[in-house]
Amino acid sequence: MALSVQEQEIHINSSRDQDFCDMYVSDNTWITKMDKRVARSNGLIKVIAEDEISKTYRFPKRLLCIRTSIVSRELSEEEKQLRAERLAAARQKRQT
């Protein structure tokens, strides 16, 4: 069973006396993002519940971050090319 875009949601819950947050996710994009983070977190982020339309994750409160601004950068074509080459080299290194 799939949820419509309007029905997909994300909730982050934590109490002041807890050192962790629980994150309920029924948004497919966020489930994919969080699953990737679970795989790379060495046990810091865990799936604690799941069903056919949602997952609940638990992670330390210290990982929660809310930014105060949105940064946009204007890059020249040379800068874009250099960054693309660096990224390609990093990806190649990671594959080997």
The first five atom37 places (N, CA, C, CB, O) and aatype in JSON, in Angstrom:
{
  "aatype": [12, 0, 10, 15, 19, 5, 6, 5, 6, 9, 8, 9, 2, 15, 15, 1, 3, 5, 3, 13, 4, 3, 12, 18, 19, 15, 3, 2, 16, 17, 9, 16, 11, 12, 3, 11, 1, 19, 0, 1, 15, 2, 7, 10, 9, 11, 19, 9, 0, 6, 3, 6, 9, 15, 11, 16, 18, 1, 13, 14, 11, 1, 10, 10, 4, 9, 1, 16, 15, 9, 19, 15, 1, 6, 10, 15, 6, 6, 6, 11, 5, 10, 1, 0, 6, 1, 10, 0, 0, 0, 1, 5, 11, 1, 5, 16],
  "atom_mask": [
    [1, 1, 1, 1, 1],
    [1, 1, 1, 1, 1],
    [1, 1, 1, 1, 1],
    [1, 1, 1, 1, 1],
    [1, 1, 1, 1, 1],
    [1, 1, 1, 1, 1],
    [1, 1, 1, 1, 1],
    [1, 1, 1, 1, 1],
    [1, 1, 1, 1, 1],
    [1, 1, 1, 1, 1],
    [1, 1, 1, 1, 1],
    [1, 1, 1, 1, 1],
    [1, 1, 1, 1, 1],
    [1, 1, 1, 1, 1],
    [1, 1, 1, 1, 1],
    [1, 1, 1, 1, 1],
    [1, 1, 1, 1, 1],
    [1, 1, 1, 1, 1],
    [1, 1, 1, 1, 1],
    [1, 1, 1, 1, 1],
    [1, 1, 1, 1, 1],
    [1, 1, 1, 1, 1],
    [1, 1, 1, 1, 1],
    [1, 1, 1, 1, 1],
    [1, 1, 1, 1, 1],
    [1, 1, 1, 1, 1],
    [1, 1, 1, 1, 1],
    [1, 1, 1, 1, 1],
    [1, 1, 1, 1, 1],
    [1, 1, 1, 1, 1],
    [1, 1, 1, 1, 1],
    [1, 1, 1, 1, 1],
    [1, 1, 1, 1, 1],
    [1, 1, 1, 1, 1],
    [1, 1, 1, 1, 1],
    [1, 1, 1, 1, 1],
    [1, 1, 1, 1, 1],
    [1, 1, 1, 1, 1],
    [1, 1, 1, 1, 1],
    [1, 1, 1, 1, 1],
    [1, 1, 1, 1, 1],
    [1, 1, 1, 1, 1],
    [1, 1, 1, 0, 1],
    [1, 1, 1, 1, 1],
    [1, 1, 1, 1, 1],
    [1, 1, 1, 1, 1],
    [1, 1, 1, 1, 1],
    [1, 1, 1, 1, 1],
    [1, 1, 1, 1, 1],
    [1, 1, 1, 1, 1],
    [1, 1, 1, 1, 1],
    [1, 1, 1, 1, 1],
    [1, 1, 1, 1, 1],
    [1, 1, 1, 1, 1],
    [1, 1, 1, 1, 1],
    [1, 1, 1, 1, 1],
    [1, 1, 1, 1, 1],
    [1, 1, 1, 1, 1],
    [1, 1, 1, 1, 1],
    [1, 1, 1, 1, 1],
    [1, 1, 1, 1, 1],
    [1, 1, 1, 1, 1],
    [1, 1, 1, 1, 1],
    [1, 1, 1, 1, 1],
    [1, 1, 1, 1, 1],
    [1, 1, 1, 1, 1],
    [1, 1, 1, 1, 1],
    [1, 1, 1, 1, 1],
    [1, 1, 1, 1, 1],
    [1, 1, 1, 1, 1],
    [1, 1, 1, 1, 1],
    [1, 1, 1, 1, 1],
    [1, 1, 1, 1, 1],
    [1, 1, 1, 1, 1],
    [1, 1, 1, 1, 1],
    [1, 1, 1, 1, 1],
    [1, 1, 1, 1, 1],
    [1, 1, 1, 1, 1],
    [1, 1, 1, 1, 1],
    [1, 1, 1, 1, 1],
    [1, 1, 1, 1, 1],
    [1, 1, 1, 1, 1],
    [1, 1, 1, 1, 1],
    [1, 1, 1, 1, 1],
    [1, 1, 1, 1, 1],
    [1, 1, 1, 1, 1],
    [1, 1, 1, 1, 1],
    [1, 1, 1, 1, 1],
    [1, 1, 1, 1, 1],
    [1, 1, 1, 1, 1],
    [1, 1, 1, 1, 1],
    [1, 1, 1, 1, 1],
    [1, 1, 1, 1, 1],
    [1, 1, 1, 1, 1],
    [1, 1, 1, 1, 1],
    [1, 1, 1, 1, 1]
  ],
  "atom_positions": [
    [[0.84, -1.18, 0.0], [0.0, 0.0, 0.0], [0.89, 1.24, 0.0], [-0.96, 0.0, 1.22], [1.78, 1.36, 0.84]],
    [[0.65, 2.13, -0.91], [1.43, 3.36, -1.01], [0.62, 4.54, -0.5], [1.89, 3.6, -2.47], [-0.6, 4.58, -0.63]],
    [[1.33, 5.48, 0.07], [0.69, 6.7, 0.55], [0.83, 7.79, -0.51], [1.31, 7.16, 1.89], [1.82, 7.84, -1.23]],
    [[-0.16, 8.67, -0.59], [-0.05, 9.81, -1.49], [0.99, 10.77, -0.92], [-1.42, 10.52, -1.68], [1.35, 10.68, 0.25]],
    [[1.47, 11.67, -1.74], [2.47, 12.64, -1.3], [1.95, 13.45, -0.1], [2.86, 13.59, -2.45], [2.72, 13.75, 0.81]],
    [[0.69, 13.79, -0.1], [0.1, 14.57, 0.98], [0.06, 13.78, 2.29], [-1.3, 15.01, 0.61], [0.05, 14.38, 3.37]],
    [[0.03, 12.46, 2.22], [-0.05, 11.63, 3.42], [1.32, 11.26, 3.99], [-0.82, 10.37, 3.12], [1.41, 10.8, 5.13]],
    [[2.38, 11.45, 3.22], [3.71, 11.1, 3.69], [4.2, 12.15, 4.68], [4.7, 10.96, 2.5], [4.05, 13.35, 4.45]],
    [[4.8, 11.68, 5.8], [5.18, 12.62, 6.85], [6.43, 12.18, 7.59], [4.04, 12.8, 7.82], [6.88, 11.04, 7.48]],
    [[6.97, 13.13, 8.35], [8.16, 12.9, 9.16], [7.9, 13.52, 10.53], [9.46, 13.51, 8.49], [7.46, 14.67, 10.62]],
    [[8.17, 12.76, 11.59], [8.04, 13.26, 12.96], [9.31, 12.93, 13.72], [6.78, 12.66, 13.67], [9.79, 11.8, 13.68]],
    [[9.85, 13.91, 14.41], [11.01, 13.69, 15.27], [10.58, 13.98, 16.7], [12.24, 14.58, 14.86], [10.09, 15.07, 16.99]],
    [[10.76, 13.0, 17.58], [10.34, 13.13, 18.97], [11.5, 12.87, 19.91], [9.19, 12.17, 19.27], [12.33, 12.0, 19.67]],
    [[11.53, 13.65, 20.98], [12.51, 13.42, 22.04], [12.03, 14.15, 23.28], [13.93, 13.89, 21.61], [11.38, 15.19, 23.2]],
    [[12.37, 13.59, 24.42], [12.08, 14.25, 25.7], [13.36, 14.87, 26.22], [11.49, 13.25, 26.73], [14.47, 14.45, 25.86]],
    [[13.21, 15.85, 27.06], [14.38, 16.54, 27.58], [15.32, 15.6, 28.34], [13.94, 17.67, 28.49], [16.53, 15.78, 28.31]],
    [[14.77, 14.61, 29.01], [15.61, 13.71, 29.81], [16.17, 12.52, 29.01], [14.82, 13.19, 30.99], [16.81, 11.65, 29.58]],
    [[15.93, 12.48, 27.72], [16.44, 11.41, 26.87], [17.67, 11.88, 26.11], [15.35, 10.92, 25.9], [17.8, 13.06, 25.78]],
    [[18.57, 10.95, 25.83], [19.76, 11.26, 25.03], [19.57, 10.89, 23.57], [20.96, 10.53, 25.59], [20.51, 10.99, 22.78]],
    [[18.37, 10.46, 23.2], [18.13, 10.02, 21.83], [16.85, 10.64, 21.28], [18.05, 8.49, 21.78], [16.02, 11.16, 22.02]],
    [[16.73, 10.58, 19.97], [15.52, 11.01, 19.25], [14.93, 9.8, 18.54], [15.84, 12.16, 18.24], [15.66, 8.92, 18.09]],
    [[13.63, 9.77, 18.43], [12.94, 8.8, 17.59], [12.37, 9.56, 16.4], [11.82, 8.03, 18.38], [11.76, 10.62, 16.56]],
    [[12.57, 9.02, 15.23], [12.12, 9.68, 14.0], [11.2, 8.73, 13.24], [13.33, 10.12, 13.12], [11.64, 7.69, 12.74]],
    [[9.92, 9.08, 13.15], [8.94, 8.31, 12.39], [8.92, 8.89, 10.97], [7.51, 8.36, 13.05], [8.79, 10.1, 10.79]],
    [[9.05, 8.02, 9.97], [9.12, 8.47, 8.58], [8.2, 7.62, 7.71], [10.58, 8.41, 8.05], [8.31, 6.4, 7.69]],
    [[7.3, 8.28, 7.0], [6.5, 7.58, 5.99], [6.71, 8.21, 4.61], [5.01, 7.61, 6.37], [6.0, 7.88, 3.66]],
    [[7.68, 9.11, 4.5], [8.06, 9.76, 3.26], [9.14, 8.9, 2.59], [8.56, 11.22, 3.51], [10.21, 8.69, 3.16]],
    [[8.86, 8.41, 1.38], [9.77, 7.49, 0.7], [11.17, 8.08, 0.5], [9.19, 7.1, -0.63], [12.16, 7.37, 0.63]],
    [[11.25, 9.35, 0.18], [12.55, 9.99, -0.02], [13.36, 9.96, 1.26], [12.37, 11.44, -0.51], [14.55, 9.66, 1.24]],
    [[12.72, 10.27, 2.38], [13.41, 10.29, 3.67], [13.75, 8.88, 4.16], [12.57, 11.01, 4.71], [14.76, 8.69, 4.83]],
    [[12.92, 7.91, 3.84], [13.26, 6.53, 4.2], [14.55, 6.13, 3.5], [12.1, 5.55, 3.81], [15.43, 5.51, 4.11]],
    [[14.68, 6.47, 2.23], [15.9, 6.16, 1.48], [17.1, 6.87, 2.1], [15.74, 6.56, 0.0], [18.15, 6.26, 2.29]],
    [[16.96, 8.16, 2.42], [18.05, 8.92, 3.04], [18.46, 8.3, 4.36], [17.64, 10.38, 3.24], [19.64, 8.12, 4.63]],
    [[17.48, 7.99, 5.19], [17.78, 7.46, 6.52], [18.38, 6.05, 6.43], [16.53, 7.44, 7.38], [19.28, 5.72, 7.21]],
    [[17.92, 5.24, 5.51], [18.49, 3.9, 5.35], [19.97, 3.98, 4.97], [17.71, 3.09, 4.29], [20.78, 3.17, 5.43]],
    [[20.34, 4.95, 4.13], [21.74, 5.14, 3.78], [22.55, 5.56, 5.01], [21.88, 6.19, 2.65], [23.68, 5.12, 5.19]],
    [[21.96, 6.41, 5.84], [22.65, 6.84, 7.05], [22.79, 5.7, 8.06], [21.9, 8.01, 7.69], [23.8, 5.61, 8.75]],
    [[21.79, 4.84, 8.14], [21.87, 3.66, 9.02], [23.07, 2.81, 8.59], [20.55, 2.83, 8.96], [23.84, 2.35, 9.43]],
    [[23.21, 2.6, 7.3], [24.29, 1.75, 6.78], [25.67, 2.33, 7.08], [24.13, 1.56, 5.28], [26.63, 1.58, 7.27]],
    [[25.78, 3.67, 7.12], [27.08, 4.3, 7.32], [27.36, 4.72, 8.75], [27.19, 5.48, 6.43], [28.44, 5.23, 9.03]],
    [[26.42, 4.55, 9.67], [26.55, 5.14, 11.0], [27.21, 4.26, 12.04], [25.21, 5.52, 11.49], [27.36, 4.68, 13.19]],
    [[27.62, 3.06, 11.68], [28.26, 2.15, 12.64], [27.42, 1.96, 13.91], [29.63, 2.67, 13.02], [27.96, 1.94, 15.02]],
    [[26.12, 1.81, 13.73], [25.24, 1.53, 14.87], [24.7, 2.74, 15.59], [0.0, 0.0, 0.0], [23.89, 2.58, 16.51]],
    [[25.1, 3.96, 15.23], [24.56, 5.15, 15.89], [23.09, 5.37, 15.55], [25.37, 6.38, 15.5], [22.3, 5.77, 16.4]],
    [[22.74, 5.1, 14.3], [21.36, 5.24, 13.86], [20.81, 3.85, 13.63], [21.25, 6.13, 12.56], [21.43, 3.03, 12.94]],
    [[19.63, 3.56, 14.22], [19.06, 2.22, 14.13], [17.6, 2.29, 13.7], [19.18, 1.49, 15.48], [16.9, 3.25, 14.01]],
    [[17.16, 1.26, 12.99], [15.74, 1.1, 12.69], [15.15, 0.35, 13.87], [15.5, 0.32, 11.31], [15.57, -0.76, 14.18]],
    [[14.16, 0.96, 14.55], [13.57, 0.31, 15.71], [12.18, -0.25, 15.43], [13.51, 1.27, 16.87], [11.66, -1.05, 16.21]],
    [[11.58, 0.16, 14.31], [10.27, -0.38, 13.92], [10.07, -0.11, 12.44], [9.11, 0.25, 14.77], [10.56, 0.88, 11.9]],
    [[9.34, -1.0, 11.8], [8.99, -0.75, 10.4], [7.77, -1.56, 10.01], [10.17, -1.1, 9.48], [7.5, -2.63, 10.57]],
    [[7.04, -1.03, 9.05], [5.93, -1.75, 8.46], [5.95, -1.48, 6.97], [4.55, -1.33, 9.11], [6.95, -0.97, 6.46]],
    [[4.89, -1.8, 6.27], [4.91, -1.67, 4.81], [4.93, -0.23, 4.32], [3.73, -2.38, 4.22], [5.25, 0.01, 3.15]],
    [[4.59, 0.76, 5.17], [4.56, 2.15, 4.7], [5.47, 3.1, 5.48], [3.16, 2.66, 4.78], [5.61, 4.26, 5.11]],
    [[6.09, 2.62, 6.56], [6.89, 3.55, 7.37], [8.02, 2.84, 8.1], [6.0, 4.27, 8.36], [8.05, 1.61, 8.21]],
    [[8.95, 3.66, 8.61], [10.01, 3.16, 9.48], [10.19, 4.16, 10.62], [11.34, 2.96, 8.68], [9.93, 5.35, 10.47]],
    [[10.65, 3.64, 11.75], [11.0, 4.5, 12.88], [12.46, 4.27, 13.2], [10.1, 4.21, 14.13], [12.91, 3.13, 13.36]],
    [[13.19, 5.37, 13.28], [14.63, 5.33, 13.52], [14.92, 5.9, 14.9], [15.4, 6.1, 12.42], [14.17, 6.73, 15.41]],
    [[16.02, 5.46, 15.51], [16.48, 6.03, 16.78], [17.94, 6.43, 16.6], [16.32, 5.02, 17.97], [18.75, 5.67, 16.08]],
    [[18.26, 7.65, 17.06], [19.63, 8.14, 16.94], [19.92, 9.1, 18.09], [19.85, 8.83, 15.58], [18.99, 9.65, 18.68]],
    [[21.2, 9.31, 18.41], [21.56, 10.23, 19.49], [21.11, 11.66, 19.18], [23.08, 10.19, 19.74], [21.19, 12.11, 18.04]],
    [[20.66, 12.34, 20.2], [20.22, 13.71, 20.05], [21.32, 14.61, 19.48], [19.75, 14.25, 21.38], [21.03, 15.6, 18.81]],
    [[22.54, 14.26, 19.76], [23.67, 15.06, 19.28], [23.75, 15.11, 17.76], [24.96, 14.51, 19.84], [24.38, 16.02, 17.21]],
    [[23.14, 14.16, 17.07], [23.16, 14.16, 15.61], [22.11, 15.09, 15.0], [22.93, 12.75, 15.1], [22.17, 15.38, 13.8]],
    [[21.18, 15.56, 15.8], [20.12, 16.45, 15.3], [20.68, 17.85, 15.14], [18.9, 16.45, 16.26], [21.29, 18.39, 16.06]],
    [[20.47, 18.46, 13.99], [20.99, 19.79, 13.7], [19.94, 20.58, 12.92], [22.34, 19.7, 12.89], [19.36, 20.07, 11.95]],
    [[19.69, 21.79, 13.34], [18.8, 22.68, 12.6], [19.61, 23.9, 12.21], [17.53, 23.08, 13.44], [20.15, 24.6, 13.07]],
    [[19.7, 24.15, 10.96], [20.51, 25.26, 10.45], [19.72, 26.57, 10.53], [20.95, 24.99, 9.0], [18.49, 26.57, 10.52]],
    [[20.44, 27.66, 10.6], [19.79, 28.97, 10.73], [19.72, 29.72, 9.41], [20.53, 29.81, 11.74], [19.08, 30.77, 9.33]],
    [[20.35, 29.19, 8.38], [20.28, 29.87, 7.08], [20.49, 28.85, 5.97], [21.33, 31.0, 7.0], [20.92, 27.72, 6.2]],
    [[20.19, 29.29, 4.77], [20.42, 28.49, 3.58], [21.53, 29.17, 2.79], [19.11, 28.34, 2.72], [21.41, 30.34, 2.43]],
    [[22.59, 28.44, 2.52], [23.74, 29.0, 1.82], [23.65, 28.62, 0.36], [25.06, 28.5, 2.45], [23.48, 27.45, 0.01]],
    [[23.78, 29.61, -0.49], [23.85, 29.33, -1.93], [25.17, 29.89, -2.44], [22.62, 29.94, -2.71], [25.6, 30.97, -2.02]],
    [[25.79, 29.17, -3.32], [27.1, 29.56, -3.83], [27.03, 29.77, -5.33], [28.16, 28.5, -3.48], [26.4, 29.0, -6.06]],
    [[27.69, 30.8, -5.78], [27.84, 31.05, -7.21], [29.23, 30.56, -7.6], [27.63, 32.58, -7.57], [30.23, 31.12, -7.14]],
    [[29.29, 29.54, -8.43], [30.57, 28.97, -8.83], [30.85, 29.27, -10.3], [30.59, 27.45, -8.58], [29.95, 29.25, -11.14]],
    [[32.1, 29.55, -10.58], [32.49, 29.73, -11.98], [32.55, 28.35, -12.64], [33.87, 30.47, -12.1], [32.53, 27.33, -11.96]],
    [[32.64, 28.35, -13.94], [32.72, 27.07, -14.66], [33.99, 26.32, -14.28], [32.68, 27.3, -16.18], [33.98, 25.09, -14.2]],
    [[35.09, 27.04, -14.04], [36.34, 26.4, -13.63], [36.18, 25.72, -12.28], [37.48, 27.43, -13.58], [36.63, 24.59, -12.09]],
    [[35.54, 26.41, -11.33], [35.32, 25.84, -10.0], [34.43, 24.6, -10.08], [34.68, 26.88, -9.06], [34.68, 23.6, -9.41]],
    [[33.38, 24.68, -10.89], [32.5, 23.52, -11.07], [33.28, 22.34, -11.63], [31.32, 23.87, -12.0], [33.11, 21.21, -11.17]],
    [[34.13, 22.59, -12.62], [34.92, 21.53, -13.24], [35.88, 20.91, -12.22], [35.71, 22.08, -14.45], [36.02, 19.69, -12.17]],
    [[36.56, 21.74, -11.42], [37.48, 21.24, -10.4], [36.75, 20.38, -9.37], [38.19, 22.4, -9.7], [37.25, 19.32, -8.98]],
    [[35.58, 20.83, -8.94], [34.81, 20.05, -7.97], [34.33, 18.73, -8.57], [33.61, 20.86, -7.48], [34.33, 17.71, -7.89]],
    [[33.93, 18.76, -9.82], [33.49, 17.53, -10.49], [34.65, 16.53, -10.58], [32.93, 17.84, -11.9], [34.45, 15.33, -10.38]],
    [[35.83, 17.02, -10.89], [37.0, 16.13, -10.99], [37.36, 15.56, -9.62], [38.21, 16.88, -11.58], [37.69, 14.38, -9.5]],
    [[37.3, 16.4, -8.58], [37.59, 15.92, -7.22], [36.59, 14.86, -6.78], [37.58, 17.08, -6.22], [36.96, 13.85, -6.18]],
    [[35.32, 15.09, -7.09], [34.28, 14.13, -6.74], [34.48, 12.81, -7.49], [32.88, 14.72, -7.04], [34.34, 11.74, -6.9]],
    [[34.8, 12.89, -8.76], [35.03, 11.68, -9.54], [36.21, 10.89, -8.99], [35.26, 12.03, -11.02], [36.16, 9.67, -8.9]],
    [[37.28, 11.6, -8.61], [38.45, 10.92, -8.04], [38.1, 10.26, -6.7], [39.61, 11.92, -7.85], [38.54, 9.15, -6.43]],
    [[37.31, 10.95, -5.87], [36.91, 10.38, -4.58], [36.04, 9.15, -4.77], [36.16, 11.43, -3.74], [36.19, 8.17, -4.05]],
    [[35.12, 9.21, -5.73], [34.27, 8.05, -6.01], [35.09, 6.87, -6.51], [33.18, 8.41, -7.04], [34.87, 5.72, -6.12]],
    [[36.05, 7.16, -7.38], [36.92, 6.1, -7.91], [37.74, 5.48, -6.79], [37.87, 6.66, -9.0], [37.89, 4.26, -6.73]],
    [[38.26, 6.3, -5.9], [39.05, 5.8, -4.78], [38.21, 4.93, -3.86], [39.65, 6.96, -4.0], [38.69, 3.91, -3.35]],
    [[36.96, 5.32, -3.63], [36.06, 4.57, -2.76], [35.69, 3.21, -3.35], [34.79, 5.37, -2.49], [35.47, 2.25, -2.6]],
    [[35.63, 3.11, -4.65], [35.27, 1.86, -5.31], [36.4, 0.84, -5.27], [34.88, 2.12, -6.75], [36.16, -0.36, -5.35]],
    [[37.63, 1.31, -5.14], [38.77, 0.38, -5.14], [39.18, 0.0, -3.75], [39.95, 0.98, -5.86], [40.13, -0.77, -3.57]]
  ]
}
